[in-house]
């Protein structure tokens, strides 16, 4: 079994790290370069950088900021936001990213997953999915959670895998920033359905939530933001706790 990973996430807006609740009411969480360095030193396994308004505002991810973060960390680094074509992927990999995350673009143009996998390898392509439970099923949203689509979570995740995505990053919009635990039931279903790693996002509020997402949600990695940014949980303490809980950590 693969060792589990802890991944801090930097949501970037206007060059600053921000964090909200249910994708709204964003507040400042600090300088992304400093936070990246801090997490790299503290033992994070990877770092995710999402330019959360790039797609909505129709511009490209901040390449210079990606460069500055990459120069200051020594862990794998995934970048997402405003990636619309292969040239964007090439630019970000050249700036120091190890992987790219596609979300809205992939839903609008699923072929981009095939193209990234064929040109750069599946390991470079993370398909991020923002979904909300709408009465009886999980529906996917684009543009930072603004627009409802006709895609259902499990069908879309399976298609993304079949097209060549190397990982799925699933964020439950209902759980995002609420700190009451991850969407473990949906995550476990994804784990049954897919044979690529699943990164859980949305809901971390305590160390127990991380334990539960690995044990009940069967996630391969747990992503979190505010609990790390605002000093509520230290990564070293979290990994030590999870090892005590007999979870195989990287």
VMD Tcl script that draws the C-alpha trace (Angstrom):
set ca {
  {0.00 0.00 0.00}
  {1.27 3.46 -0.88}
  {2.36 5.64 2.03}
  {-0.15 8.41 2.76}
  {0.66 12.03 1.99}
  {-0.08 15.36 3.71}
  {-0.46 18.25 1.26}
  {-0.89 21.89 2.25}
  {-2.76 23.94 -0.35}
  {-2.09 27.56 -1.19}
  {-5.19 29.20 -2.69}
  {-3.84 32.32 -4.39}
  {-5.78 35.47 -5.26}
  {-3.98 38.64 -6.39}
  {-0.63 37.15 -5.35}
  {-1.71 36.46 -1.76}
  {-2.75 33.24 -0.03}
  {-6.44 33.30 0.91}
  {-8.88 30.92 2.58}
  {-12.67 30.90 2.71}
  {-15.63 28.76 3.73}
  {-17.63 26.88 1.06}
  {-15.54 28.75 -1.56}
  {-16.72 32.17 -0.26}
  {-15.76 34.92 2.23}
  {-12.03 34.77 1.50}
  {-9.57 36.08 4.06}
  {-5.84 36.71 3.82}
  {-3.62 33.83 4.98}
  {-0.14 35.17 4.19}
  {2.67 35.28 1.64}
  {2.68 32.18 -0.59}
  {6.48 31.98 -0.93}
  {6.99 32.15 2.85}
  {4.23 29.60 3.47}
  {5.67 27.25 0.84}
  {9.12 27.42 2.46}
  {7.61 26.85 5.90}
  {5.65 23.76 4.81}
  {8.62 22.34 2.90}
  {10.75 22.61 6.07}
  {8.01 21.23 8.32}
  {7.76 17.93 6.44}
  {4.84 18.39 4.04}
  {4.99 15.70 1.35}
  {3.84 17.96 -1.48}
  {2.51 21.45 -2.07}
  {-0.49 22.50 -4.18}
  {-0.78 26.05 -5.54}
  {-4.17 27.03 -6.97}
  {-4.69 30.40 -8.62}
  {-8.36 30.32 -7.66}
  {-9.63 33.24 -9.73}
  {-7.52 32.64 -12.87}
  {-10.26 30.82 -14.80}
  {-13.00 33.18 -13.62}
  {-10.91 36.25 -14.49}
  {-9.69 34.68 -17.74}
  {-5.96 35.11 -17.16}
  {-2.91 32.90 -16.81}
  {-1.50 31.60 -13.55}
  {1.22 33.82 -12.07}
  {4.29 32.23 -13.64}
  {6.78 34.39 -11.73}
  {5.18 33.44 -8.41}
  {5.43 29.75 -9.39}
  {9.13 30.28 -10.11}
  {9.72 31.97 -6.76}
  {7.96 29.20 -4.83}
  {9.73 26.42 -6.77}
  {13.14 27.94 -6.01}
  {12.44 27.88 -2.29}
  {11.01 24.39 -1.74}
  {12.30 20.84 -2.19}
  {9.06 18.87 -2.35}
  {6.81 18.04 -5.34}
  {4.74 21.01 -6.39}
  {1.38 21.00 -8.23}
  {0.03 24.17 -9.87}
  {-3.52 24.84 -11.08}
  {-5.67 27.71 -12.30}
  {-6.20 29.12 -15.78}
  {-4.58 26.19 -17.61}
  {-6.29 26.07 -21.00}
  {-3.75 24.59 -23.42}
  {-0.54 22.58 -23.61}
  {1.57 25.76 -23.77}
  {0.32 26.65 -20.28}
  {1.46 23.25 -18.99}
  {4.86 23.65 -20.65}
  {5.27 27.14 -19.18}
  {4.44 26.00 -15.64}
  {6.67 22.92 -15.78}
  {9.50 25.15 -17.00}
  {8.79 27.52 -14.10}
  {9.37 24.66 -11.65}
  {6.02 22.89 -11.21}
  {6.15 19.07 -11.05}
  {2.47 18.55 -11.90}
  {-0.45 20.61 -13.14}
  {-4.02 20.53 -11.95}
  {-6.84 21.00 -14.46}
  {-10.45 21.51 -13.43}
  {-12.79 23.85 -15.35}
  {-10.87 23.49 -18.61}
  {-10.98 19.69 -18.40}
  {-14.77 19.71 -17.97}
  {-15.18 22.05 -20.95}
  {-12.56 20.26 -23.05}
  {-11.87 16.74 -21.73}
  {-9.30 16.18 -24.50}
  {-6.84 18.34 -22.56}
  {-6.37 15.41 -20.15}
  {-5.43 13.08 -23.02}
  {-3.08 15.71 -24.42}
  {-1.28 16.37 -21.13}
  {-0.91 12.64 -20.46}
  {0.38 11.94 -23.99}
  {2.81 14.89 -24.08}
  {4.08 15.03 -20.50}
  {3.00 11.72 -18.88}
  {0.03 10.84 -16.67}
  {2.05 11.62 -13.53}
  {1.97 15.32 -14.51}
  {-1.83 15.49 -14.84}
  {-3.96 15.98 -11.72}
  {-7.67 16.28 -12.47}
  {-9.25 18.49 -9.79}
  {-12.98 18.12 -9.23}
  {-15.10 20.52 -7.17}
  {-18.44 18.91 -6.38}
  {-21.47 19.48 -4.21}
  {-24.11 17.00 -3.04}
  {-27.32 18.15 -4.73}
  {-30.12 16.15 -3.12}
  {-29.34 12.72 -4.48}
  {-26.03 12.96 -6.31}
  {-22.68 14.72 -6.37}
  {-22.59 17.32 -9.17}
  {-19.45 19.03 -10.49}
  {-18.89 22.79 -10.61}
  {-16.46 24.97 -12.58}
  {-14.89 28.44 -12.22}
  {-14.00 28.12 -8.54}
  {-17.38 26.66 -7.62}
  {-19.44 29.30 -9.43}
  {-21.02 27.28 -12.23}
  {-23.00 24.05 -11.96}
  {-22.31 21.56 -14.77}
  {-24.17 18.48 -16.01}
  {-21.27 16.23 -14.95}
  {-21.71 13.82 -12.05}
  {-18.68 13.24 -9.79}
  {-18.16 9.48 -10.20}
  {-18.81 9.36 -13.94}
  {-16.49 12.29 -14.54}
  {-13.72 10.96 -12.26}
  {-13.80 7.63 -14.12}
  {-13.65 9.39 -17.49}
  {-10.71 11.53 -16.31}
  {-8.85 8.40 -15.22}
  {-9.59 6.66 -18.53}
  {-8.30 9.69 -20.44}
  {-4.96 9.54 -18.61}
  {-5.20 11.63 -15.41}
  {-2.61 10.42 -12.90}
  {-4.48 11.59 -9.79}
  {-7.89 12.93 -8.79}
  {-8.09 15.87 -6.39}
  {-11.67 15.86 -5.07}
  {-12.92 18.87 -3.11}
  {-16.30 18.65 -1.43}
  {-17.69 22.18 -1.65}
  {-20.12 21.33 1.19}
  {-17.19 20.52 3.49}
  {-14.73 23.22 2.35}
  {-13.51 25.40 5.24}
  {-16.22 24.06 7.59}
  {-13.69 21.93 9.56}
  {-16.10 19.11 10.38}
  {-14.31 16.35 8.50}
  {-13.88 15.22 4.90}
  {-16.55 13.72 2.60}
  {-15.43 10.20 3.55}
  {-18.35 8.31 2.06}
  {-17.89 9.83 -1.39}
  {-14.11 9.40 -1.13}
  {-14.46 5.71 -0.29}
  {-16.74 5.29 -3.31}
  {-14.15 6.98 -5.52}
  {-11.48 4.71 -4.10}
  {-13.56 1.63 -5.01}
  {-14.16 2.94 -8.52}
  {-10.68 4.15 -9.49}
  {-7.17 2.72 -9.49}
  {-5.27 6.03 -9.43}
  {-4.47 7.99 -6.24}
  {-7.18 10.20 -4.75}
  {-6.37 13.43 -2.91}
  {-9.08 14.44 -0.43}
  {-9.83 18.12 0.02}
  {-12.36 20.09 2.06}
  {-13.19 19.66 5.72}
  {-10.01 19.24 7.79}
  {-10.47 20.66 11.29}
  {-8.67 18.21 13.59}
  {-6.01 15.50 13.50}
  {-8.78 12.91 13.83}
  {-10.25 14.13 10.53}
  {-6.99 13.20 8.79}
  {-7.03 9.76 10.42}
  {-10.65 9.25 9.33}
  {-10.02 10.33 5.73}
  {-7.31 7.70 5.42}
  {-9.15 4.94 7.29}
  {-12.78 5.56 6.27}
  {-12.34 7.64 3.11}
  {-9.50 5.41 1.80}
  {-7.81 8.55 0.43}
  {-4.18 8.37 -0.69}
  {-3.44 11.96 0.32}
  {-5.13 14.61 2.44}
  {-5.03 18.23 1.39}
  {-5.76 21.08 3.79}
  {-5.31 24.82 4.00}
  {-6.62 26.87 6.93}
  {-5.62 24.45 9.71}
  {-2.03 24.79 8.50}
  {-2.07 28.47 7.48}
  {-3.48 29.69 10.79}
  {-1.28 27.44 12.96}
  {-4.06 25.19 14.27}
  {-2.21 21.99 13.33}
  {1.56 21.58 12.85}
  {2.49 19.14 10.08}
  {5.18 17.39 12.15}
  {2.72 16.82 15.02}
  {0.06 15.61 12.59}
  {2.36 13.04 10.98}
  {3.53 11.83 14.37}
  {-0.11 11.41 15.50}
  {-1.04 9.52 12.32}
  {1.91 7.16 12.73}
  {0.74 6.45 16.30}
  {-2.64 5.62 14.76}
  {-0.84 2.97 12.65}
  {-1.23 4.87 9.39}
  {1.67 4.39 6.99}
  {2.93 7.92 6.36}
  {5.50 9.03 3.80}
}
mol new
graphics top color blue
foreach p $ca { graphics top sphere $p radius 0.5 }
foreach p [lrange $ca 0 end-1] q [lrange $ca 1 end] { graphics top cylinder $p $q radius 0.2 }
display resetview
